[in-house]
Amino acid sequence: MSDFLSVLEQFSRSRILVIGEAMLDRYLHGDATRLCQETPVPVVTLSHTIDQPGGAANTAVNLQSLGADVTLLSVIGDDWEGMRLQQVLQPIEGIVKASDRTTLTKQRVMDGDRLLLRFDQGSTESLAIELENKLITKLKTQWNDYDAVIISDYGYGILTDRITDTINQLQQHSSKILIVDAKNLLKYRFLDVTAVKPNYQQTLNLLNQIENLNLSRVQHIKDNVEQILEKTGARIVAVTLDREGVILLQRDRPLYQIRANPACPTQTIGAGDTFTATFAIALTITDEPTIAAELAAAAAAIVVQKTGTARCTLEELKSTFNYVLEPS
């Protein structure tokens, strides 16, 4: 455990660049005590609303909460949702406002801890050339300022081919620790990727397979290790399996499994972003991926105990390992 604490003590040294889709996660909390007379659907009496950074923005705030120096490259709309997202993101910088786009927003209607409905809005088409150029300029001028780069690609138009090609060129000229968290991992296999973090469904998509209900998810991953590594092109693959933990795959090294405690499904929102953020910071400090993955899994375990799109702080993560080290 002292190895973990030693790495955590150095988290503030890490400088991370995040590029991807920044979103506003809005939670509309209330009580559903009756059905609508017009049609049998719940009527929710709203009590309060909570706005939190989502998507790549959640990755960025987790990095910041863990002590890293962070820049977030993304594009949002020049609208109320964009203004609100920047308010909850302060003081993280790097976001570009665009009058011809609307901010990606996911609104969830909650009855206590129960999710009743989610409705999404925001621009999902690829960036216009002028916006691409702005992000490409920022990438080129800031690339060498960072220890690691995280690609947080939800498939909503920020990571265009030109931007991906720019990352590829920069990576070839000045290689960084590059972490990819994306729905379509095949798109990035040529980028000299350090690590990828797919969930189980993304792994199935990568393999072009469907879930085998007669086989555990863990066993399914174990049976396809070489294929997963080959298709991602990454040196490290951390497959997150929610209640079944994390499986860490590495080239020429044995599979490593981290078990997890079950969590309420509505409380796992954003836990993958927390894992990615912690994993990225740790990999800038230690050359032992198993230590980085254990820290990342511990951080994710902390946020699934919270409501909404939550973040893990460095103090909370340190307390987890200090608690284990305390004499009984």
Secondary structure as UniProt FT lines:
FT   HELIX           2..8
FT   TURN            9..10
FT   HELIX           11..13
FT   STRAND          15..20
FT   STRAND          22..35
FT   STRAND          42..55
FT   HELIX           56..65
FT   TURN            66..67
FT   STRAND          69..77
FT   HELIX           80..89
FT   TURN            90..91
FT   STRAND          93..98
FT   TURN            99..100
FT   STRAND          104..111
FT   TURN            112..113
FT   STRAND          114..121
FT   HELIX           129..142
FT   HELIX           143..145
FT   STRAND          148..153
FT   HELIX           161..173
FT   STRAND          177..182
FT   HELIX           185..188
FT   TURN            189..190
FT   STRAND          195..196
FT   HELIX           200..207
FT   TURN            213..214
FT   HELIX           217..222
FT   TURN            223..224
FT   HELIX           225..232
FT   STRAND          236..240
FT   HELIX           242..244
FT   STRAND          246..250
FT   TURN            251..252
FT   STRAND          253..258
FT   HELIX           265..267
FT   TURN            269..270
FT   HELIX           271..285
FT   HELIX           289..303
FT   TURN            304..305
FT   HELIX           314..325
//
